[in-house]
Amino acid sequence: MDIKLVTKRTEELRTLINYHNRRYYQLDDPEISDVEYDNLMRELLELERQFPEIDVANSPTQRVGAAPLEKFSAVDHLTPMLSLGNAFSEQEIVEFHERIKRFLNVNEEIRFVTEPKLDGIAVNLIYEKGLLTVGATRGDGAVGEDITVNLKTIPAIPLKMLAAEDNPAPEKIEIRGEVYMEIEAFKKLNRRRIREGEPPFANPRNAAAGSLRQLDSRITARRPLDIFCYGIGMVTRKTFKSHHEALQALSLWGFKINPHIGQAGDIHECIRYYHQINEIRQELPYEIDGIVIKVDTLELQERLGTVSRSPRWAIACKFAATQETTVIEDIIIQVGRTGVLTPVALMKPVRVGGVTISRATLHNQDEIRKKGIMIGDTVIVQRAGDVIPEVVKVIEAKRNGTEKIFNMPPLCPECGSEVVRLAGEAASRCIGLACPAQVKERIKHFAARGGMDIEGLGDKIVAQLVEAKIIKDPADIYFLNKGKLLTLERMADKSANNLLNAIERSKAPPFEKFIFALGIRHVGEHIARLLTRQFTTLEVLIRTTEEELLTIKEIGPEVAGSITKFFRHPSNLKVIEKLREAGVKPVGTVQRPSAPLAGKSFVFTGTLSAFTRSEAKEIVESLGGRVSGTVTKDTDYIVAGESPGAKLQKAQSSVIAVIGEEEFLKLTGRRQNK
Ligand code: IVH
């Protein structure tokens, strides 16, 4: 292919992939199937492999994440990553200014740059000849952890600096910034985690930190992380005279700079800025915990130097935390879909940062013990990262002796079954299979939008149906009739009809929604989709093994174990059977067009090294293809192993593709070292 054409096509593919990444990761609203996406990516990877002269530095192929690491290695920062001294009041800002003036012994006004102080994770990015080579956490300031592969997955971090003639990329440069997660993205991620039976993150900062410190960068790649850059560490050639100029250079090189950064002619303007930002703080899409004031002139910065690992030329001015005091009136237990018991504090309602709060999750028994919380305690509450209410600490001085110790109940408050706590787990779980709380949650999940999508089957109706013992499992929904529905409170003829129609309509769900609806632990919408790519029918999925699941990229031992356990459980199989009897039939289960080998016919000849023939057959079938013993005009592929037979000769005289075992492994998405 002509290099011009190749360049044009790679550009097209990159634009398309970037567009679909945005639809998937940021808007949560993909326009194309995973298979179509993978095809675009595969085509691009192939072109980049074949034409190494095409620059890949800025290609989306560099951002997909890599195989998991054993552990992070240590990296030295080229210049130390300092921390900041704090000011908590106007007076302390004024004192900061006076210190500087005394130290520099100057009379003229000092200019400052004022910046929001992001509440995220500090990172150091090293670029050599304009290319991102190392990315690290702050660590102890001198040595951090190498998280390069993770940082490369963040769309806002340039893999290659944009260089212009008047703003060339230096030979080597360290760029500092704060990785964060937007509040909305954080809430969406938490909603998803809760749906998938995983513990939610306490606040956006923890979510960002947890995502960045993943040993498996493919997980990081799916987390909505962002960055603002705010400074330069070591640089081989300094051309700017002020911090503000440096920020402008960063922006021209393609780094994201916070749009609220300001310039101040004197310290009074800095104080005004502090109040202004405090005012708009709640409207920002990300969390900040203060502002940073920095002396603008680099020459003055150098003269000021550092004291005990904080620069004299900068200070963090923290906002007063949005905290209030209230009383814990009771601690109740909530039972989730997977049986986890979560203690929740019921508090005297109190306004925190403009919002009234009256409950806060206490997470688990360990957390309660750690914080020393008792029922009746006066406590300080805050909205963690200003979003989720959180009990910060107990004010012990307010105790009067009537406070009561809280213990996890030995029996589930919803069904009376035993509560167990597995070794190594913080969570206590109810082991009652028929626990109505779990049943309610499971049925709600089953009927919800991402699952069977039964309109009108909301929380209240599910609760009534379960309490009246009309339904005990998700399959019972399909045995409802008008007579049963009309026994419910406030259920009129018309809404009963509507609900029955919606139930009827839900009988042919897309296969992936059906799998998601089953509520298998750790199987969210994404994993469900992956499973339908590999397994075209429910029967094959039910029979799968952990080993087979582990061959799917993105599925690890925990998820694989959870899936096989689910399908081994007799009561789950009974529900699935009951659904089938009721006429629920997932669509797209047979020969889905998106099944990678749909309609393709395979013939094997010779001995395979990684599989037996019957294993190979099962793989082909699970991907929608067929295996036949003889070569006909319908054969698409002949897979030739060691010492192939006559079938191969037959193929060679026709147009059928002959592939080796290695290509077969690639075609079926199996890793070779199975
Ligand atoms: S400047 C020597 N600017 O605050 C200057 N830091 O306590 C060091 N941070 O580790 C940092 N926003 O994680 C700077 N606009 C900003 C910042 C910022 C957030 C964090 C950063 C740093 C910590 C310092």
Boltz pocket constraint, residues with backbone or C-beta under 6 A from the ligand:
constraints:
  - pocket:
      binder: B
      contacts: [[A, 82], [A, 83], [A, 84], [A, 115], [A, 116], [A, 117], [A, 118], [A, 119], [A, 120], [A, 121], [A, 122], [A, 138], [A, 177], [A, 178], [A, 230], [A, 231], [A, 292], [A, 311], [A, 314], [A, 316]]
      max_distance: 6.0
